[in-house]
């Protein structure tokens, strides 16, 4: 289900890397390492009476 979105995002990222002359392989590798490190992450944001909790499993 998410595969077409992932492929599209990778293509857009590759084009952006080429425009800014960034090594595509290293940029996508770094992005993958960040995404794969996310499971178990918990982000709490509080502003006044509003609170937001994001948990990535």
LOVEXTI-208640 format. One record per residue: residue in three letters; residue number from 1; x, y, z of N, C-alpha, C in turn. Coordinates in nm, 3 decimals. Layout:
# LOVEXTI-208640
PT	residuo	num	n_east	n_north	n_up	ca_east	ca_north	ca_up	c_east	c_north	c_up
PT	ALA	NUM	X	Y	Z	X	Y	Z	X	Y	Z;
...
# end
This chain:
# LOVEXTI-208640
PT	residuo	num	n_east	n_north	n_up	ca_east	ca_north	ca_up	c_east	c_north	c_up
PT	UNK	1	0.081	-0.119	0.000	0.000	0.000	0.000	0.086	0.126	0.000;
PT	UNK	2	0.195	0.126	0.077	0.280	0.244	0.085	0.392	0.243	-0.019;
PT	UNK	3	0.409	0.133	-0.089	0.519	0.121	-0.184	0.516	0.229	-0.293;
PT	UNK	4	0.401	0.259	-0.355	0.402	0.367	-0.456	0.441	0.502	-0.396;
PT	UNK	5	0.401	0.528	-0.275	0.436	0.654	-0.210	0.585	0.660	-0.181;
PT	UNK	6	0.641	0.549	-0.137	0.784	0.542	-0.107	0.866	0.560	-0.235;
PT	UNK	7	0.824	0.496	-0.342	0.895	0.508	-0.469	0.888	0.652	-0.519;
PT	UNK	8	0.773	0.713	-0.512	0.757	0.852	-0.554	0.843	0.945	-0.469;
PT	UNK	9	0.843	0.924	-0.338	0.924	1.008	-0.249	1.073	0.991	-0.279;
PT	UNK	10	1.116	0.870	-0.309	1.257	0.845	-0.343	1.294	0.915	-0.473;
PT	UNK	11	1.206	0.912	-0.571	1.233	0.981	-0.698	1.240	1.132	-0.680;
PT	UNK	12	1.148	1.187	-0.603	1.150	1.331	-0.576	1.278	1.368	-0.502;
PT	UNK	13	1.316	1.288	-0.404	1.439	1.314	-0.329	1.561	1.307	-0.420;
PT	UNK	14	1.563	1.212	-0.513	1.675	1.199	-0.606	1.685	1.321	-0.697;
PT	UNK	15	1.573	1.370	-0.746	1.574	1.490	-0.831	1.623	1.611	-0.751;
PT	UNK	16	1.576	1.625	-0.629	1.621	1.736	-0.545	1.771	1.726	-0.520;
PT	UNK	17	1.820	1.607	-0.495	1.964	1.589	-0.473	2.043	1.627	-0.597;
PT	UNK	18	1.994	1.590	-0.714	2.064	1.625	-0.837	2.064	1.776	-0.860;
PT	UNK	19	1.954	1.841	-0.828	1.946	1.987	-0.846	2.047	2.057	-0.755;
PT	UNK	20	2.060	2.011	-0.630	2.150	2.075	-0.535	2.290	2.010	-0.532;
PT	UNK	21	2.315	1.921	-0.627	2.445	1.854	-0.642	2.489	1.781	-0.516;
PT	UNK	22	2.398	1.704	-0.462	2.424	1.621	-0.345	2.430	1.476	-0.393;
PT	UNK	23	2.521	1.397	-0.336	2.533	1.257	-0.373	2.402	1.185	-0.338;
PT	UNK	24	2.333	1.135	-0.439	2.201	1.073	-0.422	2.208	0.951	-0.332;
PT	UNK	25	2.305	0.865	-0.354	2.317	0.743	-0.275	2.338	0.771	-0.127;
PT	UNK	26	2.426	0.864	-0.097	2.453	0.896	0.043	2.333	0.964	0.108;
PT	UNK	27	2.264	1.051	0.034	2.147	1.120	0.090	2.034	1.022	0.119;
PT	UNK	28	2.006	0.932	0.024	1.900	0.833	0.048	1.939	0.735	0.158;
PT	UNK	29	2.067	0.701	0.167	2.115	0.613	0.274	2.099	0.678	0.411;
PT	UNK	30	2.132	0.806	0.418	2.117	0.878	0.545	1.969	0.889	0.584;
PT	UNK	31	1.883	0.916	0.485	1.740	0.922	0.512	1.685	0.789	0.560;
PT	UNK	32	1.733	0.680	0.500	1.689	0.546	0.541	1.732	0.517	0.684;
PT	UNK	33	1.855	0.556	0.720	1.902	0.533	0.857	1.818	0.610	0.958;
PT	UNK	34	1.779	0.732	0.923	1.695	0.811	1.013	1.558	0.745	1.029;
PT	UNK	35	1.497	0.703	0.919	1.364	0.641	0.925	1.369	0.508	0.999;
PT	UNK	36	1.474	0.429	0.979	1.481	0.299	1.046	1.510	0.313	1.195;
PT	UNK	37	1.560	0.429	1.239	1.585	0.452	1.381	1.462	0.504	1.454;
PT	UNK	38	1.355	0.535	1.383	1.237	0.595	1.444	1.152	0.503	1.531;
PT	UNK	39	1.141	0.372	1.503	1.054	0.289	1.587	1.090	0.299	1.734;
PT	UNK	40	0.989	0.319	1.816	1.010	0.335	1.959	1.025	0.480	2.000;
PT	UNK	41	1.018	0.572	1.904	1.034	0.714	1.933	0.902	0.769	1.988;
PT	UNK	42	0.915	0.853	2.089	0.798	0.917	2.148	0.825	1.067	2.156;
PT	UNK	43	0.735	1.147	2.100	0.750	1.291	2.098	0.632	1.352	2.170;
PT	UNK	44	0.658	1.429	2.275	0.554	1.500	2.350	0.573	1.649	2.329;
PT	UNK	45	0.465	1.718	2.290	0.469	1.862	2.272	0.352	1.921	2.349;
PT	UNK	46	0.383	2.018	2.436	0.278	2.086	2.512	0.290	2.236	2.493;
PT	UNK	47	0.177	2.300	2.464	0.172	2.445	2.448	0.044	2.492	2.516;
PT	UNK	48	0.059	2.548	2.635	-0.059	2.592	2.710	-0.148	2.474	2.745;
PT	UNK	49	-0.276	2.482	2.703	-0.371	2.374	2.732	-0.373	2.267	2.623;
PT	UNK	50	-0.293	2.284	2.520	-0.290	2.190	2.409	-0.171	2.098	2.422;
PT	UNK	51	-0.193	1.969	2.405	-0.085	1.870	2.413	-0.095	1.776	2.293;
PT	UNK	52	0.021	1.734	2.245	0.029	1.642	2.132	0.129	1.532	2.166;
PT	UNK	53	0.089	1.409	2.148	0.177	1.295	2.171	0.185	1.215	2.040;
PT	UNK	54	0.307	1.194	1.992	0.330	1.114	1.872	0.418	0.996	1.912;
PT	UNK	55	0.370	0.876	1.890	0.447	0.756	1.918	0.462	0.676	1.789;
PT	UNK	56	0.587	0.644	1.755	0.614	0.566	1.634	0.652	0.427	1.677;
PT	UNK	57	0.577	0.330	1.633	0.601	0.191	1.677	0.680	0.114	1.578;
# end
